[in-house]
């Protein structure tokens, strides 16, 4: 078999950000893929920028990580100079500036979410190319193609914290079921005036969708399962 290691790799993921009445919920799957190879099945794609701002990363893992590192460094300087935490808008605009200035070299789409005392919870989408969009909810990655219609029907204004997190978990689990490049566990981050809460939802807790098989923890579970009795 002739393998071309210089060929471009397909990179997939599912990231979601939702505002609710008082804050934001960010969510992501945990599969890092290199073409058809799963490089990491339990990665964390929700990265902390400041105490009150986080970013969901999609696309090239290396590109999204270096952008996050630079922005975290600049925001740390910003906080020291001003003597107060940076706003969500400042963090999103720094990501927009780096993404747009390097748009010919970066392959990453990001969702910035957080809470500040001036405007409350905000979600900003910075897709490939460096555009910035303030939205009540944002979805990204290869799994987002399966979620646009779902969000048009399921999202509503004024949701509670629990409703917003359930929506995020349901959306990511749906993308995991339909998108081969998304998988693993669902991680969520809730950010509001009370602080930050991280939650973890393993695969066996996800709802099953049409024709989806029950999850198994190991190939041994399949091989050791009793055969159905013949009548």
QUIUR-V211663 format. One line per field, one symbol per residue. phi: phi as a letter, one per 40 degrees, with the letter a starting at -180 (. if undefined). Layout:
# QUIUR-V211663
phi = ???
This chain:
# QUIUR-V211663
phi = .cbbccccccbbabbabbcbchibbbaacbcbbbgccccacbcbcbbcbbcbbbbcbbgccccccccccccccccccdccccgacccccccccccdcccccbccbcbabbbbaabbccbgcbbbbbcdhgcbbcbcaabagcccccbccccdcccacgcccccccccccccccccccbbccbigbbbbbbbacchbbbbbbcdcccccbdgccccbcaccccccccccccb
